[in-house]
């Protein structure tokens, strides 16, 4: 069973920074892609950033230029560096991993709260 364990959430003032970590229980190269989603109260869960096994990245428009997704292949960890945080970034952030063979499987972390407030 795959486990994804997030850490790094918390309370930060607008303009501040946080780094989220997602530690996987197996090699991150075993996943076709890993990413971060977020869900704010009353809103649907949305994809924030994703990195493929080949290293390609993509971001939702609202975080481009502020957030960076990266990975540590030795530590089997994916990071989300969040800079210049805004109140609208407040949400529960979930780590996600995807495999497509032999069938599509989605794996989720437990979520970590990020609150941006003065």
C-alpha positions as a printed Julia matrix, in Angstrom:
118×3 Matrix{Float64}:
   0.0    0.0     0.0
   1.4    3.38   -0.99
   1.66   6.04    1.68
   2.1    9.75    1.05
   2.89  11.81    4.12
   2.65  15.59    3.88
   4.22  18.16    6.15
   5.03  21.84    6.18
   1.64  23.51    6.36
   0.79  26.26    8.8
  -0.18  29.88    9.3
   1.69  32.54    7.37
   1.16  36.22    6.68
   0.41  37.49    3.17
   3.63  37.76    1.21
   5.25  35.02    3.22
   6.58  31.61    2.18
   6.05  27.98    3.07
   7.48  24.73    1.76
   5.33  21.64    1.7
   6.87  18.17    1.65
   5.38  14.87    0.52
   7.3   11.75    1.47
   6.38   8.61   -0.49
   6.7    5.07    0.85
   8.33   3.88   -2.36
  10.44   5.26   -5.19
   8.83   8.32   -6.74
   9.99   7.03  -10.13
   7.37   4.3    -9.77
   4.72   6.99  -10.3
   3.87   8.49  -13.68
   3.26  11.82  -12.01
   3.09  13.42   -8.6
   1.47  16.65   -7.67
  -0.25  18.92   -5.23
  -3.94  19.67   -5.13
  -5.77  22.05   -2.84
  -9.29  22.46   -1.61
 -10.63  25.62   -0.05
 -13.88  25.67    1.95
 -16.88  25.49   -0.35
 -14.74  24.95   -3.44
 -13.76  21.99   -5.56
 -10.38  20.4    -5.26
  -8.0   21.81   -7.87
  -4.65  20.81   -9.25
  -1.98  23.29   -8.15
   1.2   21.79   -9.58
   2.38  18.52  -11.05
   5.67  16.92  -11.99
   5.93  13.9   -14.26
   8.39  11.04  -14.0
  10.25  12.7   -16.88
  10.55  15.95  -14.96
   7.98  18.05  -16.82
   6.03  20.45  -14.64
   2.8   22.35  -14.94
   0.98  24.82  -12.71
  -2.43  26.34  -12.35
  -2.33  29.91  -13.67
  -2.98  31.49  -10.29
   0.32  30.21   -8.83
   2.65  30.56  -11.8
   5.73  32.54  -10.85
   5.06  32.03   -7.12
   5.06  28.26   -6.56
   7.67  25.71   -7.57
   7.32  21.95   -7.51
  10.47  19.85   -7.2
  11.57  16.42   -6.12
  14.37  14.64   -4.3
  14.84  11.24   -5.9
  17.01   9.93   -3.07
  14.58  10.94   -0.32
  11.52   9.96   -2.42
  10.05  13.33   -1.59
   8.21  15.95   -3.62
   8.19  19.57   -2.51
   6.04  22.59   -3.15
   7.81  25.86   -2.49
   5.21  28.59   -2.09
   6.33  32.22   -2.18
   4.44  35.5    -2.04
   1.45  33.74   -0.53
  -1.96  35.34   -0.79
  -5.12  34.91    1.24
  -6.7   33.05   -1.68
  -4.03  30.36   -1.32
  -5.64  29.32    1.96
  -6.73  25.69    1.62
  -5.99  22.14    2.57
  -3.17  20.92    0.33
  -3.06  17.28   -0.71
  -0.22  15.32   -2.19
  -1.19  13.09   -5.11
   0.53  10.3    -7.01
  -0.61   8.59  -10.19
   0.21   5.32  -11.86
  -1.35   4.25  -15.14
  -0.13   0.68  -15.6
  -1.43  -1.94  -15.32
  -4.41   0.27  -14.41
  -4.96   3.82  -13.29
  -4.38   4.24   -9.58
  -4.62   7.46   -7.6
  -2.93   7.84   -4.25
  -3.58  10.67   -1.8
  -1.99  12.05    1.29
  -3.96  13.07    4.36
  -3.73  16.79    3.61
  -2.04  19.7     5.32
  -3.66  23.03    6.15
  -2.2   26.24    4.75
  -3.67  29.46    6.12
  -2.58  32.84    4.8
  -3.78  35.6     7.07
  -2.55  38.71    8.82
